[in-house]
Amino acid sequence: MSNNYPYLEVNKRMHGIDWLANKEDYLNKVKGTETDQEFLNTIDEILRDINNGHTHILDRDYVKRLRKAYYYSTKDLPANWRVLLFETLNSELVKNCYNLVLNWRNNWWGRYWP
């Protein structure tokens, strides 16, 4: 996080939250969770301390809706940010993480069809 997120010092100055200094507190909160829902709520709470509206934990249904929306909004477009987002959402890592078993396949020009 300290190597890849450039706004930690800004967050510290603007909001008084030293995210890296809170690491042990965050770890203890996560270790104290007993259910998947508690874990997700705790991670969400920790991420809110970053004060970045683009940083979220996405649930499975939301990821499925995003994949569908970006598939249909990108199928006739050249490579752009929507295509990159769709390809990320359709990656094996994301599909495995969210337990998405879909019948998506590559067609002859490398795009995906349901």
N, CA, C and O atoms as CSV, one atom per row, in Angstrom:
chain,resi,resn,atom,element,x,y,z
A,1,MET,N,N,0.819,-1.181,0.000
A,1,MET,CA,C,0.000,0.000,0.000
A,1,MET,C,C,0.872,1.258,0.000
A,1,MET,O,O,0.598,2.206,-0.735
A,2,SER,N,N,1.900,1.262,0.808
A,2,SER,CA,C,2.753,2.456,0.873
A,2,SER,C,C,3.497,2.687,-0.437
A,2,SER,O,O,3.843,3.824,-0.757
A,3,ASN,N,N,3.747,1.624,-1.198
A,3,ASN,CA,C,4.461,1.763,-2.473
A,3,ASN,C,C,3.543,2.083,-3.644
A,3,ASN,O,O,3.993,2.628,-4.652
A,4,ASN,N,N,2.270,1.754,-3.525
A,4,ASN,CA,C,1.384,1.854,-4.679
A,4,ASN,C,C,0.227,2.841,-4.532
A,4,ASN,O,O,-0.513,3.050,-5.492
A,5,TYR,N,N,0.053,3.439,-3.391
A,5,TYR,CA,C,-1.051,4.372,-3.197
A,5,TYR,C,C,-0.474,5.722,-2.785
A,5,TYR,O,O,-0.031,5.884,-1.649
A,6,PRO,N,N,-0.476,6.691,-3.697
A,6,PRO,CA,C,0.243,7.949,-3.458
A,6,PRO,C,C,-0.458,8.948,-2.543
A,6,PRO,O,O,0.122,9.987,-2.228
A,7,TYR,N,N,-1.682,8.670,-2.106
A,7,TYR,CA,C,-2.453,9.684,-1.381
A,7,TYR,C,C,-2.520,9.468,0.128
A,7,TYR,O,O,-3.303,10.130,0.811
A,8,LEU,N,N,-1.718,8.561,0.651
A,8,LEU,CA,C,-1.766,8.318,2.092
A,8,LEU,C,C,-1.376,9.556,2.899
A,8,LEU,O,O,-1.999,9.850,3.919
A,9,GLU,N,N,-0.367,10.271,2.456
A,9,GLU,CA,C,0.047,11.491,3.167
A,9,GLU,C,C,-1.006,12.588,3.042
A,9,GLU,O,O,-1.233,13.345,3.986
A,10,VAL,N,N,-1.644,12.672,1.889
A,10,VAL,CA,C,-2.726,13.649,1.697
A,10,VAL,C,C,-3.874,13.319,2.645
A,10,VAL,O,O,-4.431,14.211,3.286
A,11,ASN,N,N,-4.222,12.056,2.732
A,11,ASN,CA,C,-5.282,11.609,3.631
A,11,ASN,C,C,-4.942,11.953,5.085
A,11,ASN,O,O,-5.804,12.372,5.858
A,12,LYS,N,N,-3.685,11.768,5.432
A,12,LYS,CA,C,-3.221,12.064,6.789
A,12,LYS,C,C,-3.356,13.560,7.091
A,12,LYS,O,O,-3.814,13.940,8.169
A,13,ARG,N,N,-2.958,14.405,6.137
A,13,ARG,CA,C,-3.056,15.853,6.337
A,13,ARG,C,C,-4.503,16.336,6.346
A,13,ARG,O,O,-4.884,17.153,7.185
A,14,MET,N,N,-5.301,15.837,5.421
A,14,MET,CA,C,-6.665,16.339,5.269
A,14,MET,C,C,-7.653,15.749,6.271
A,14,MET,O,O,-8.579,16.435,6.703
A,15,HIS,N,N,-7.463,14.480,6.645
A,15,HIS,CA,C,-8.454,13.800,7.472
A,15,HIS,C,C,-7.902,13.314,8.808
A,15,HIS,O,O,-8.647,12.794,9.639
A,16,GLY,N,N,-6.597,13.483,9.014
A,16,GLY,CA,C,-6.002,13.075,10.283
A,16,GLY,C,C,-5.922,11.568,10.473
A,16,GLY,O,O,-5.823,11.087,11.601
A,17,ILE,N,N,-5.966,10.823,9.375
A,17,ILE,CA,C,-5.903,9.359,9.470
A,17,ILE,C,C,-4.571,8.884,8.909
A,17,ILE,O,O,-4.281,9.050,7.724
A,18,ASP,N,N,-3.772,8.292,9.782
A,18,ASP,CA,C,-2.496,7.711,9.363
A,18,ASP,C,C,-2.742,6.227,9.095
A,18,ASP,O,O,-2.592,5.388,9.983
A,19,TRP,N,N,-3.114,5.929,7.883
A,19,TRP,CA,C,-3.551,4.597,7.507
A,19,TRP,C,C,-2.477,3.554,7.795
A,19,TRP,O,O,-2.786,2.480,8.310
A,20,LEU,N,N,-1.238,3.850,7.477
A,20,LEU,CA,C,-0.157,2.883,7.714
A,20,LEU,C,C,0.118,2.680,9.196
A,20,LEU,O,O,0.425,1.567,9.624
A,21,ALA,N,N,0.011,3.740,9.974
A,21,ALA,CA,C,0.233,3.615,11.417
A,21,ALA,C,C,-0.882,2.798,12.083
A,21,ALA,O,O,-0.686,2.247,13.165
A,22,ASN,N,N,-2.033,2.724,11.444
A,22,ASN,CA,C,-3.169,1.980,11.991
A,22,ASN,C,C,-3.157,0.504,11.608
A,22,ASN,O,O,-4.113,-0.217,11.896
A,23,LYS,N,N,-2.100,0.054,10.969
A,23,LYS,CA,C,-2.048,-1.305,10.441
A,23,LYS,C,C,-2.372,-2.369,11.501
A,23,LYS,O,O,-3.176,-3.264,11.241
A,24,GLU,N,N,-1.776,-2.285,12.656
A,24,GLU,CA,C,-2.023,-3.286,13.705
A,24,GLU,C,C,-3.478,-3.261,14.169
A,24,GLU,O,O,-4.076,-4.311,14.406
A,25,ASP,N,N,-4.045,-2.060,14.297
A,25,ASP,CA,C,-5.464,-1.958,14.661
A,25,ASP,C,C,-6.336,-2.628,13.614
A,25,ASP,O,O,-7.265,-3.366,13.940
A,26,TYR,N,N,-6.022,-2.359,12.339
A,26,TYR,CA,C,-6.788,-2.963,11.254
A,26,TYR,C,C,-6.659,-4.483,11.281
A,26,TYR,O,O,-7.652,-5.194,11.133
A,27,LEU,N,N,-5.438,-4.982,11.470
A,27,LEU,CA,C,-5.227,-6.435,11.532
A,27,LEU,C,C,-6.022,-7.064,12.667
A,27,LEU,O,O,-6.630,-8.120,12.493
A,28,ASN,N,N,-6.018,-6.421,13.822
A,28,ASN,CA,C,-6.759,-6.957,14.968
A,28,ASN,C,C,-8.267,-6.969,14.701
A,28,ASN,O,O,-8.965,-7.906,15.088
A,29,LYS,N,N,-8.759,-5.930,14.043
A,29,LYS,CA,C,-10.183,-5.907,13.691
A,29,LYS,C,C,-10.523,-7.058,12.759
A,29,LYS,O,O,-11.532,-7.737,12.945
A,30,VAL,N,N,-9.682,-7.277,11.756
A,30,VAL,CA,C,-9.935,-8.361,10.802
A,30,VAL,C,C,-9.858,-9.716,11.504
A,30,VAL,O,O,-10.709,-10.577,11.282
A,31,LYS,N,N,-8.855,-9.907,12.340
A,31,LYS,CA,C,-8.706,-11.177,13.059
A,31,LYS,C,C,-9.873,-11.434,14.001
A,31,LYS,O,O,-10.172,-12.586,14.315
A,32,GLY,N,N,-10.536,-10.375,14.453
A,32,GLY,CA,C,-11.663,-10.515,15.375
A,32,GLY,C,C,-12.986,-10.847,14.704
A,32,GLY,O,O,-13.993,-11.043,15.385
A,33,THR,N,N,-12.995,-10.911,13.387
A,33,THR,CA,C,-14.251,-11.227,12.707
A,33,THR,C,C,-14.514,-12.724,12.767
A,33,THR,O,O,-13.585,-13.531,12.758
A,34,GLU,N,N,-15.788,-13.083,12.827
A,34,GLU,CA,C,-16.157,-14.494,12.933
A,34,GLU,C,C,-16.971,-15.003,11.752
A,34,GLU,O,O,-17.078,-16.214,11.553
A,35,THR,N,N,-17.539,-14.107,10.975
A,35,THR,CA,C,-18.341,-14.534,9.828
A,35,THR,C,C,-17.849,-13.809,8.581
A,35,THR,O,O,-17.119,-12.822,8.671
A,36,ASP,N,N,-18.250,-14.303,7.432
A,36,ASP,CA,C,-17.902,-13.637,6.174
A,36,ASP,C,C,-18.451,-12.214,6.150
A,36,ASP,O,O,-17.776,-11.295,5.687
A,37,GLN,N,N,-19.678,-12.030,6.647
A,37,GLN,CA,C,-20.279,-10.702,6.631
A,37,GLN,C,C,-19.532,-9.742,7.549
A,37,GLN,O,O,-19.324,-8.583,7.189
A,38,GLU,N,N,-19.128,-10.204,8.724
A,38,GLU,CA,C,-18.318,-9.369,9.620
A,38,GLU,C,C,-17.002,-9.004,8.951
A,38,GLU,O,O,-16.551,-7.862,9.038
A,39,PHE,N,N,-16.389,-9.970,8.286
A,39,PHE,CA,C,-15.134,-9.713,7.577
A,39,PHE,C,C,-15.327,-8.627,6.525
A,39,PHE,O,O,-14.558,-7.668,6.475
A,40,LEU,N,N,-16.355,-8.772,5.682
A,40,LEU,CA,C,-16.613,-7.773,4.642
A,40,LEU,C,C,-16.903,-6.401,5.228
A,40,LEU,O,O,-16.407,-5.391,4.728
A,41,ASN,N,N,-17.699,-6.360,6.279
A,41,ASN,CA,C,-18.007,-5.077,6.929
A,41,ASN,C,C,-16.749,-4.432,7.494
A,41,ASN,O,O,-16.574,-3.217,7.401
A,42,THR,N,N,-15.878,-5.238,8.075
A,42,THR,CA,C,-14.640,-4.720,8.655
A,42,THR,C,C,-13.707,-4.201,7.572
A,42,THR,O,O,-13.134,-3.122,7.716
A,43,ILE,N,N,-13.548,-4.953,6.491
A,43,ILE,CA,C,-12.709,-4.488,5.383
A,43,ILE,C,C,-13.276,-3.197,4.803
A,43,ILE,O,O,-12.525,-2.273,4.490
A,44,ASP,N,N,-14.593,-3.131,4.660
A,44,ASP,CA,C,-15.229,-1.912,4.152
A,44,ASP,C,C,-14.955,-0.731,5.076
A,44,ASP,O,O,-14.664,0.370,4.609
A,45,GLU,N,N,-15.045,-0.954,6.367
A,45,GLU,CA,C,-14.756,0.105,7.351
A,45,GLU,C,C,-13.302,0.567,7.250
A,45,GLU,O,O,-13.024,1.766,7.299
A,46,ILE,N,N,-12.389,-0.371,7.110
A,46,ILE,CA,C,-10.969,-0.042,6.979
A,46,ILE,C,C,-10.719,0.757,5.707
A,46,ILE,O,O,-9.983,1.743,5.716
A,47,LEU,N,N,-11.337,0.323,4.614
A,47,LEU,CA,C,-11.149,1.035,3.345
A,47,LEU,C,C,-11.742,2.443,3.385
A,47,LEU,O,O,-11.229,3.343,2.720
A,48,ARG,N,N,-12.811,2.647,4.150
A,48,ARG,CA,C,-13.378,4.003,4.283
A,48,ARG,C,C,-12.373,4.972,4.886
A,48,ARG,O,O,-12.428,6.172,4.617
A,49,ASP,N,N,-11.453,4.461,5.700
A,49,ASP,CA,C,-10.412,5.321,6.289
A,49,ASP,C,C,-9.481,5.899,5.227
A,49,ASP,O,O,-8.781,6.876,5.494
A,50,ILE,N,N,-9.460,5.322,4.042
A,50,ILE,CA,C,-8.635,5.869,2.964
A,50,ILE,C,C,-9.262,7.151,2.412
A,50,ILE,O,O,-8.567,7.990,1.839
A,51,ASN,N,N,-10.577,7.298,2.586
A,51,ASN,CA,C,-11.310,8.467,2.086
A,51,ASN,C,C,-11.189,8.612,0.578
A,51,ASN,O,O,-10.942,9.699,0.054
A,52,ASN,N,N,-11.368,7.498,-0.099
A,52,ASN,CA,C,-11.319,7.474,-1.562
A,52,ASN,C,C,-12.617,6.836,-2.052
A,52,ASN,O,O,-12.851,5.649,-1.825
A,53,GLY,N,N,-13.449,7.612,-2.714
A,53,GLY,CA,C,-14.730,7.124,-3.181
A,53,GLY,C,C,-14.654,6.053,-4.246
A,53,GLY,O,O,-15.680,5.480,-4.612
A,54,HIS,N,N,-13.467,5.769,-4.752
A,54,HIS,CA,C,-13.304,4.749,-5.788
A,54,HIS,C,C,-12.796,3.429,-5.226
A,54,HIS,O,O,-12.513,2.510,-5.995
A,55,THR,N,N,-12.673,3.310,-3.927
A,55,THR,CA,C,-12.137,2.105,-3.310
A,55,THR,C,C,-13.256,1.408,-2.545
A,55,THR,O,O,-13.764,1.924,-1.549
A,56,HIS,N,N,-13.631,0.226,-3.028
A,56,HIS,CA,C,-14.759,-0.505,-2.451
A,56,HIS,C,C,-14.505,-2.011,-2.486
A,56,HIS,O,O,-13.660,-2.507,-3.231
A,57,ILE,N,N,-15.257,-2.706,-1.664
A,57,ILE,CA,C,-15.386,-4.149,-1.784
A,57,ILE,C,C,-16.674,-4.368,-2.557
A,57,ILE,O,O,-17.718,-3.832,-2.184
A,58,LEU,N,N,-16.615,-5.142,-3.621
A,58,LEU,CA,C,-17.790,-5.384,-4.445
A,58,LEU,C,C,-18.363,-6.752,-4.137
A,58,LEU,O,O,-17.628,-7.737,-4.062
A,59,ASP,N,N,-19.685,-6.817,-3.958
A,59,ASP,CA,C,-20.286,-8.130,-3.750
A,59,ASP,C,C,-20.540,-8.804,-5.101
A,59,ASP,O,O,-20.483,-8.163,-6.151
A,60,ARG,N,N,-20.817,-10.087,-5.053
A,60,ARG,CA,C,-20.937,-10.903,-6.254
A,60,ARG,C,C,-22.009,-10.363,-7.205
A,60,ARG,O,O,-21.771,-10.274,-8.410
A,61,ASP,N,N,-23.176,-10.006,-6.685
A,61,ASP,CA,C,-24.250,-9.522,-7.548
A,61,ASP,C,C,-23.860,-8.236,-8.266
A,61,ASP,O,O,-24.198,-8.042,-9.434
A,62,TYR,N,N,-23.148,-7.360,-7.566
A,62,TYR,CA,C,-22.718,-6.109,-8.182
A,62,TYR,C,C,-21.712,-6.373,-9.312
A,62,TYR,O,O,-21.780,-5.749,-10.371
A,63,VAL,N,N,-20.790,-7.296,-9.075
A,63,VAL,CA,C,-19.805,-7.648,-10.106
A,63,VAL,C,C,-20.520,-8.244,-11.320
A,63,VAL,O,O,-20.170,-7.931,-12.458
A,64,LYS,N,N,-21.510,-9.094,-11.088
A,64,LYS,CA,C,-22.269,-9.666,-12.205
A,64,LYS,C,C,-22.974,-8.574,-13.009
A,64,LYS,O,O,-22.963,-8.607,-14.239
A,65,ARG,N,N,-23.588,-7.607,-12.321
A,65,ARG,CA,C,-24.260,-6.506,-13.024
A,65,ARG,C,C,-23.266,-5.661,-13.806
A,65,ARG,O,O,-23.540,-5.272,-14.941
A,66,LEU,N,N,-22.107,-5.372,-13.204
A,66,LEU,CA,C,-21.077,-4.595,-13.899
A,66,LEU,C,C,-20.597,-5.303,-15.160
A,66,LEU,O,O,-20.474,-4.690,-16.220
A,67,ARG,N,N,-20.327,-6.605,-15.034
A,67,ARG,CA,C,-19.843,-7.368,-16.185
A,67,ARG,C,C,-20.848,-7.307,-17.327
A,67,ARG,O,O,-20.477,-7.103,-18.483
A,68,LYS,N,N,-22.117,-7.484,-16.995
A,68,LYS,CA,C,-23.160,-7.451,-18.021
A,68,LYS,C,C,-23.254,-6.064,-18.651
A,68,LYS,O,O,-23.313,-5.940,-19.874
A,69,ALA,N,N,-23.266,-5.026,-17.825
A,69,ALA,CA,C,-23.370,-3.654,-18.334
A,69,ALA,C,C,-22.184,-3.306,-19.223
A,69,ALA,O,O,-22.363,-2.736,-20.299
A,70,TYR,N,N,-20.978,-3.642,-18.785
A,70,TYR,CA,C,-19.799,-3.306,-19.582
A,70,TYR,C,C,-19.668,-4.193,-20.812
A,70,TYR,O,O,-19.106,-3.764,-21.820
A,71,TYR,N,N,-20.167,-5.402,-20.752
A,71,TYR,CA,C,-20.149,-6.236,-21.948
A,71,TYR,C,C,-20.987,-5.570,-23.042
A,71,TYR,O,O,-20.523,-5.397,-24.168
A,72,TYR,N,N,-22.205,-5.204,-22.707
A,72,TYR,CA,C,-23.089,-4.637,-23.718
A,72,TYR,C,C,-22.690,-3.227,-24.130
A,72,TYR,O,O,-23.014,-2.797,-25.237
A,73,SER,N,N,-21.987,-2.492,-23.253
A,73,SER,CA,C,-21.576,-1.137,-23.632
A,73,SER,C,C,-20.256,-1.117,-24.384
A,73,SER,O,O,-19.845,-0.063,-24.869
A,74,THR,N,N,-19.577,-2.265,-24.494
A,74,THR,CA,C,-18.261,-2.281,-25.148
A,74,THR,C,C,-18.172,-3.195,-26.357
A,74,THR,O,O,-17.152,-3.196,-27.044
A,75,LYS,N,N,-19.200,-3.967,-26.634
A,75,LYS,CA,C,-19.015,-5.019,-27.640
A,75,LYS,C,C,-18.715,-4.493,-29.043
A,75,LYS,O,O,-18.151,-5.227,-29.855
A,76,ASP,N,N,-19.073,-3.250,-29.353
A,76,ASP,CA,C,-18.784,-2.708,-30.679
A,76,ASP,C,C,-17.766,-1.570,-30.640
A,76,ASP,O,O,-17.630,-0.829,-31.613
A,77,LEU,N,N,-17.063,-1.428,-29.544
A,77,LEU,CA,C,-16.121,-0.323,-29.393
A,77,LEU,C,C,-14.679,-0.793,-29.520
A,77,LEU,O,O,-14.363,-1.938,-29.197
A,78,PRO,N,N,-13.795,0.102,-29.996
A,78,PRO,CA,C,-12.366,-0.224,-29.947
A,78,PRO,C,C,-11.891,-0.187,-28.491
A,78,PRO,O,O,-12.639,0.215,-27.601
A,79,ALA,N,N,-10.678,-0.596,-28.262
A,79,ALA,CA,C,-10.137,-0.622,-26.896
A,79,ALA,C,C,-10.214,0.759,-26.260
A,79,ALA,O,O,-9.733,1.737,-26.833
A,80,ASN,N,N,-10.800,0.840,-25.114
A,80,ASN,CA,C,-10.862,2.050,-24.306
A,80,ASN,C,C,-11.016,1.631,-22.854
A,80,ASN,O,O,-10.905,0.443,-22.554
A,81,TRP,N,N,-11.265,2.553,-21.951
A,81,TRP,CA,C,-11.318,2.200,-20.528
A,81,TRP,C,C,-12.455,1.242,-20.217
A,81,TRP,O,O,-12.314,0.409,-19.322
A,82,ARG,N,N,-13.593,1.330,-20.932
A,82,ARG,CA,C,-14.697,0.406,-20.681
A,82,ARG,C,C,-14.309,-1.023,-21.063
A,82,ARG,O,O,-14.630,-1.977,-20.355
A,83,VAL,N,N,-13.621,-1.152,-22.183
A,83,VAL,CA,C,-13.170,-2.468,-22.625
A,83,VAL,C,C,-12.175,-3.031,-21.611
A,83,VAL,O,O,-12.252,-4.207,-21.256
A,84,LEU,N,N,-11.252,-2.208,-21.148
A,84,LEU,CA,C,-10.272,-2.667,-20.153
A,84,LEU,C,C,-10.954,-3.083,-18.851
A,84,LEU,O,O,-10.577,-4.082,-18.239
A,85,LEU,N,N,-11.964,-2.311,-18.429
A,85,LEU,CA,C,-12.688,-2.672,-17.212
A,85,LEU,C,C,-13.423,-3.992,-17.413
A,85,LEU,O,O,-13.390,-4.863,-16.544
A,86,PHE,N,N,-14.086,-4.141,-18.560
A,86,PHE,CA,C,-14.783,-5.398,-18.825
A,86,PHE,C,C,-13.807,-6.566,-18.827
A,86,PHE,O,O,-14.088,-7.607,-18.233
A,87,GLU,N,N,-12.675,-6.407,-19.482
A,87,GLU,CA,C,-11.710,-7.502,-19.539
A,87,GLU,C,C,-11.183,-7.855,-18.149
A,87,GLU,O,O,-10.910,-9.020,-17.862
A,88,THR,N,N,-11.041,-6.855,-17.295
A,88,THR,CA,C,-10.643,-7.121,-15.911
A,88,THR,C,C,-11.733,-7.892,-15.184
A,88,THR,O,O,-11.454,-8.879,-14.505
A,89,LEU,N,N,-12.984,-7.438,-15.326
A,89,LEU,CA,C,-14.099,-8.113,-14.668
A,89,LEU,C,C,-14.319,-9.521,-15.202
A,89,LEU,O,O,-14.886,-10.365,-14.509
A,90,ASN,N,N,-13.878,-9.778,-16.416
A,90,ASN,CA,C,-14.048,-11.085,-17.025
A,90,ASN,C,C,-12.797,-11.961,-16.885
A,90,ASN,O,O,-12.746,-13.057,-17.445
A,91,SER,N,N,-11.808,-11.495,-16.156
A,91,SER,CA,C,-10.573,-12.270,-15.991
A,91,SER,C,C,-10.822,-13.506,-15.122
A,91,SER,O,O,-11.776,-13.546,-14.345
A,92,GLU,N,N,-9.972,-14.490,-15.259
A,92,GLU,CA,C,-10.084,-15.710,-14.457
A,92,GLU,C,C,-9.985,-15.395,-12.967
A,92,GLU,O,O,-10.682,-16.006,-12.156
A,93,LEU,N,N,-9.124,-14.447,-12.602
A,93,LEU,CA,C,-8.965,-14.080,-11.201
A,93,LEU,C,C,-10.284,-13.585,-10.611
A,93,LEU,O,O,-10.694,-14.028,-9.539
A,94,VAL,N,N,-10.942,-12.671,-11.309
A,94,VAL,CA,C,-12.209,-12.129,-10.814
A,94,VAL,C,C,-13.290,-13.210,-10.823
A,94,VAL,O,O,-14.048,-13.348,-9.863
A,95,LYS,N,N,-13.354,-13.973,-11.914
A,95,LYS,CA,C,-14.368,-15.021,-11.974
A,95,LYS,C,C,-14.177,-16.037,-10.843
A,95,LYS,O,O,-15.157,-16.488,-10.250
A,96,ASN,N,N,-12.944,-16.396,-10.542
A,96,ASN,CA,C,-12.686,-17.329,-9.447
A,96,ASN,C,C,-12.978,-16.699,-8.091
A,96,ASN,O,O,-13.558,-17.342,-7.216
A,97,CYS,N,N,-12.581,-15.457,-7.920
A,97,CYS,CA,C,-12.789,-14.766,-6.644
A,97,CYS,C,C,-14.273,-14.649,-6.303
A,97,CYS,O,O,-14.669,-14.821,-5.150
A,98,TYR,N,N,-15.084,-14.357,-7.313
A,98,TYR,CA,C,-16.520,-14.163,-7.092
A,98,TYR,C,C,-17.341,-15.403,-7.450
A,98,TYR,O,O,-18.569,-15.347,-7.518
A,99,ASN,N,N,-16.652,-16.516,-7.675
A,99,ASN,CA,C,-17.316,-17.776,-7.977
A,99,ASN,C,C,-18.315,-17.618,-9.120
A,99,ASN,O,O,-19.465,-18.044,-9.023
A,100,LEU,N,N,-17.858,-17.004,-10.191
A,100,LEU,CA,C,-18.697,-16.776,-11.357
A,100,LEU,C,C,-18.447,-17.884,-12.375
A,100,LEU,O,O,-17.385,-17.941,-12.995
A,101,VAL,N,N,-19.414,-18.745,-12.538
A,101,VAL,CA,C,-19.316,-19.808,-13.521
A,101,VAL,C,C,-20.222,-19.390,-14.668
A,101,VAL,O,O,-21.447,-19.482,-14.578
A,102,LEU,N,N,-19.605,-18.934,-15.737
A,102,LEU,CA,C,-20.365,-18.417,-16.865
A,102,LEU,C,C,-19.945,-19.112,-18.142
A,102,LEU,O,O,-18.863,-19.696,-18.212
A,103,ASN,N,N,-20.781,-19.054,-19.133
A,103,ASN,CA,C,-20.484,-19.691,-20.408
A,103,ASN,C,C,-19.923,-18.697,-21.414
A,103,ASN,O,O,-20.201,-18.801,-22.609
A,104,TRP,N,N,-19.143,-17.742,-20.946
A,104,TRP,CA,C,-18.556,-16.750,-21.841
A,104,TRP,C,C,-17.397,-17.389,-22.581
A,104,TRP,O,O,-16.643,-18.181,-22.015
A,105,ARG,N,N,-17.262,-17.036,-23.867
A,105,ARG,CA,C,-16.181,-17.609,-24.664
A,105,ARG,C,C,-15.624,-16.544,-25.604
A,105,ARG,O,O,-16.275,-15.533,-25.868
A,106,ASN,N,N,-14.444,-16.776,-26.092
A,106,ASN,CA,C,-13.830,-15.884,-27.077
A,106,ASN,C,C,-14.460,-16.139,-28.437
A,106,ASN,O,O,-14.675,-17.287,-28.826
A,107,ASN,N,N,-14.748,-15.079,-29.146
A,107,ASN,CA,C,-15.183,-15.269,-30.524
A,107,ASN,C,C,-13.993,-15.016,-31.446
A,107,ASN,O,O,-12.876,-14.827,-30.963
A,108,TRP,N,N,-14.203,-15.008,-32.735
A,108,TRP,CA,C,-13.090,-14.969,-33.680
A,108,TRP,C,C,-12.248,-13.713,-33.627
A,108,TRP,O,O,-11.109,-13.754,-34.090
A,109,TRP,N,N,-12.729,-12.589,-33.092
A,109,TRP,CA,C,-11.857,-11.413,-33.028
A,109,TRP,C,C,-11.426,-11.071,-31.598
A,109,TRP,O,O,-10.951,-9.968,-31.324
A,110,GLY,N,N,-11.602,-12.042,-30.693
A,110,GLY,CA,C,-11.043,-11.878,-29.364
A,110,GLY,C,C,-11.940,-11.213,-28.354
A,110,GLY,O,O,-11.515,-10.981,-27.222
A,111,ARG,N,N,-13.170,-10.895,-28.720
A,111,ARG,CA,C,-14.108,-10.292,-27.768
A,111,ARG,C,C,-14.964,-11.385,-27.144
A,111,ARG,O,O,-14.962,-12.526,-27.607
A,112,TYR,N,N,-15.682,-11.038,-26.110
A,112,TYR,CA,C,-16.462,-12.023,-25.367
A,112,TYR,C,C,-17.948,-11.890,-25.659
A,112,TYR,O,O,-18.472,-10.786,-25.806
A,113,TRP,N,N,-18.609,-13.023,-25.741
A,113,TRP,CA,C,-20.057,-13.053,-25.941
A,113,TRP,C,C,-20.673,-13.957,-24.878
A,113,TRP,O,O,-20.092,-14.977,-24.507
A,114,PRO,N,N,-21.840,-13.578,-24.395
A,114,PRO,CA,C,-22.478,-14.444,-23.378
A,114,PRO,C,C,-22.975,-15.739,-23.989
A,114,PRO,O,O,-23.533,-16.580,-23.284
